[in-house]
Amino acid sequence: MTPAAPPLGVIPQGDGRALAGVWAPRAASVAVLGDGTPQPLERVPGGFWAGDVSLAPAERYRFLVDGAEREDPCARARPEGVRGP
């Protein structure tokens, strides 16, 4: 039986916490970059990365995939369009 994929994107949990998940099967490292220090995610089965991160409500963020900034393909809001954070 294949384990379920984590929720994708960044899902607010309240109290400045969020669940983050992204599919990056070839990545060596993935982190979430908000207004502060990058917060690493853990590799989980199926090529996914997931973790609990600290993000304020409506804080802009990007994923860092092998050190390169990438927008969230599953973002629930894009105030600056598809090329913005």
C-alpha positions as CSV (number, residue, x, y, z in Angstrom):
1,M,0.0,0.0,0.0
2,T,1.4,3.4,-1.0
3,P,1.4,6.0,1.8
4,A,-0.9,9.1,1.3
5,A,0.7,12.2,-0.1
6,P,1.0,15.1,2.3
7,P,-1.3,18.2,1.7
8,L,0.4,20.3,-0.9
9,G,1.1,24.0,-0.5
10,V,1.1,25.9,2.8
11,I,-2.0,25.4,4.9
12,P,-2.4,27.8,7.9
13,Q,-2.9,26.0,11.2
14,G,-3.3,29.1,13.5
15,D,-1.0,30.5,16.1
16,G,1.5,31.4,13.4
17,R,2.0,27.8,12.3
18,A,1.4,26.1,8.9
19,L,1.7,22.7,7.3
20,A,3.9,22.8,4.2
21,G,4.1,20.2,1.5
22,V,5.6,20.1,-2.0
23,W,6.4,17.4,-4.6
24,A,10.1,17.6,-5.5
25,P,11.3,14.1,-6.2
26,R,14.7,15.0,-7.5
27,A,15.5,17.6,-4.9
28,A,18.3,17.1,-2.4
29,S,16.9,19.8,0.0
30,V,13.6,21.8,0.3
31,A,12.8,24.6,2.7
32,V,10.2,27.3,3.2
33,L,11.4,30.9,3.1
34,G,9.2,33.5,4.7
35,D,10.4,36.8,6.2
36,G,13.1,35.0,8.3
37,T,15.4,32.1,8.1
38,P,14.7,29.2,5.7
39,Q,12.8,26.4,7.5
40,P,13.8,22.9,6.2
41,L,11.2,20.4,5.2
42,E,11.6,16.6,5.6
43,R,11.6,14.1,2.8
44,V,8.7,11.8,2.9
45,P,7.8,8.8,0.7
46,G,6.8,9.4,-2.9
47,G,9.1,12.3,-3.7
48,F,7.3,14.7,-1.3
49,W,8.7,17.1,1.3
50,A,6.6,18.2,4.3
51,G,6.8,19.9,7.6
52,D,5.4,22.2,10.2
53,V,6.7,25.8,9.7
54,S,6.3,29.1,11.4
55,L,4.5,31.6,9.1
56,A,2.4,34.6,10.2
57,P,-1.1,34.9,8.6
58,A,-0.7,36.3,5.0
59,E,3.1,36.2,5.3
60,R,4.6,35.9,1.8
61,Y,6.8,32.9,1.3
62,R,8.6,30.8,-1.3
63,F,10.0,27.3,-1.4
64,L,13.8,26.9,-1.6
65,V,14.5,23.8,-3.7
66,D,18.2,23.0,-3.7
67,G,18.9,26.6,-2.9
68,A,16.8,28.1,-5.7
69,E,13.7,30.2,-4.8
70,R,10.5,28.8,-6.3
71,E,6.9,30.0,-6.0
72,D,4.3,27.6,-4.5
73,P,2.4,25.9,-7.4
74,C,-0.4,25.3,-5.0
75,A,-0.6,28.7,-3.4
76,R,-4.0,29.7,-2.2
77,A,-3.4,33.4,-2.9
78,R,-1.1,35.2,-5.4
79,P,-1.4,38.9,-4.8
80,E,1.5,39.6,-7.2
81,G,0.5,37.2,-9.9
82,V,2.0,33.8,-10.9
83,R,5.6,35.2,-10.8
84,G,5.3,36.7,-7.4
85,P,5.7,35.1,-4.0
